[in-house]
Amino acid sequence: MIQFSQVFSYLKKQQTSLFVFSFASFAYPLSRFIFTRVHTYLFPPEKPMTDMERYGEKQLDSFKHFIEHNQSNKERNSNISPEFYDKKRLSTGLQDVNNEVERVWKTRMLFEHTPRGNIVMYYDPYKLGFAYYSDNTGIPYSLLNAVAMKYVKTFRCQDFFFDNQDIKPESPLIKIHSEEDKKNLSEEEKKDSDDFKAKLKDAPFLKRKKTEQKKKDTDKKDKEQKKIEENIDEGPKYHNCFVHMGKMYNLSFLNVPPVIKQNKLSFSSDLLTALDQETDLQKQVMSWKDYKKGLTIDV
């Protein structure tokens, strides 16, 4: 064992001061602490990915791979019928309760196991979105979006996917269904605003000065121009529609055909009339007085 007296004697021989030795022993851990802090600040460590993030990244990579390998639009949308590309034709086709479009897409179900539990998803043509069954109600949009990517890939219906945040090519159904509705709504709103302005002209209100109105108009125009300039590069953002249909026990796997009412026979006979009379008598309830009257005979 080395004793302290031997260490001090060695330092005296080397002619090193005790102050330098103590300062070196103190400066080393301090410099190491500073170096680690600076290194973590400049090169922060990557956060570990969660199970949901891994699942979403996996589905996004497979969806991009699907788009790259199937360059033709027909291959990616082979199951979409031409009715979806015509708004009037689709609305007329969906007017019937037992229509063929809804029946076909309800049979195309995706059973998927996710980090938040099992999800059963199908496409709803009425709402132009994805309906799903799940026992968990608090499923985030990112996870449902990843399941929709797999659904679109498996059933060859890419145009049903409206989300354009991760994927650049937009669906043509967005312009057909959403933008036309916005134009019609804007025209109606314009008519309402014109009527409202015409009523306000004759109303007994104080009229503001023109200078104040001009300032407000210029401020509004400047704000609108800034918003337009900011959204030129990004473009409008669209999201998919997801509808929670309930828990898994609400899902009916059997495709029950609709009940068709058969018309009654047109011909008549004495045998059928007798049978009908017997059934009518059986349905009637006889009281005790009526029964006694039937037994008594009038003399």
Buried (B, 14 or more C-beta within 10 A) or exposed (E): EEEEEEEEEEBEEEEEEEEEEEEEEEEEEEEEEEEEEEEEEEEEEEEEEEEBBEBBEEBBEEBEEBBEEBEEEEEBBEBBBEBBBEBEEBEEBBEEEEBEBBEEBBEBBBEBEBEBEEBBBBBBBEEBBBBBBBEEEEBEEEBBBBBBBBBBBEBBBBBBBBBBEEBEEBBEBBEBBBEEEEEEEEEEEEEEEEEEEEEEEEEEEEEEEEEEEEEEEEEEEEEEEEEEEEEEEEEEEBEBEBEEBEEEEEBEEEEEEEEEEEEEEEEEEEEEEEEEEEEEEEEEEEEEEEEEEEEEEEE
